[in-house]
């Protein structure tokens, strides 16, 4: 498991979040997890 910081652009704003991932995860899956976490944290 690795912790990465991901920047997500959502509705013309940039958000950063930490995501715990496996080395084998695809970029799309990482982006999906980050967006899901941003929406949950910010109530968007």
C-alpha positions as a printed NumPy array, in Angstrom:
array([[  0.   ,   0.   ,   0.   ],
       [  1.205,   3.455,  -0.945],
       [ -0.122,   6.887,   0.004],
       [ -0.245,   9.36 ,  -2.878],
       [ -1.433,  12.947,  -3.104],
       [ -3.789,  13.521,  -5.994],
       [ -4.944,  16.864,  -7.393],
       [ -8.425,  16.736,  -8.874],
       [-10.031,  19.5  , -10.931],
       [-13.757,  19.548, -10.244],
       [-16.12 ,  22.33 , -11.327],
       [-13.242,  24.716, -12.148],
       [-11.603,  24.263,  -8.717],
       [ -8.538,  22.218,  -7.79 ],
       [ -8.683,  19.925,  -4.769],
       [ -5.907,  17.822,  -3.249],
       [ -6.456,  14.626,  -1.332],
       [ -4.437,  11.678,  -0.077],
       [ -5.343,   8.263,  -1.46 ],
       [ -4.085,   4.875,  -0.289],
       [ -3.473,   2.641,  -3.303],
       [ -1.906,  -0.606,  -4.46 ],
       [  1.028,  -0.394,  -6.872],
       [ -1.024,  -2.293,  -9.447],
       [ -3.971,   0.156,  -9.523],
       [ -4.665,   1.895, -12.804],
       [ -4.595,   5.676, -13.124],
       [ -8.331,   5.657, -13.82 ],
       [ -9.072,   3.807, -10.577],
       [ -6.86 ,   6.2  ,  -8.588],
       [ -8.621,   9.203, -10.137],
       [-12.028,   7.649,  -9.372],
       [-11.093,   7.087,  -5.718],
       [ -9.743,  10.632,  -5.385],
       [-12.866,  12.193,  -6.91 ],
       [-15.117,  10.088,  -4.704],
       [-13.155,  11.152,  -1.622],
       [-13.211,  14.856,  -2.619],
       [-16.982,  14.772,  -3.104],
       [-17.438,  13.09 ,   0.276],
       [-15.09 ,  15.458,   2.137],
       [-16.454,  18.674,   0.632],
       [-20.077,  17.605,   0.352],
       [-20.151,  18.294,  -3.37 ]])
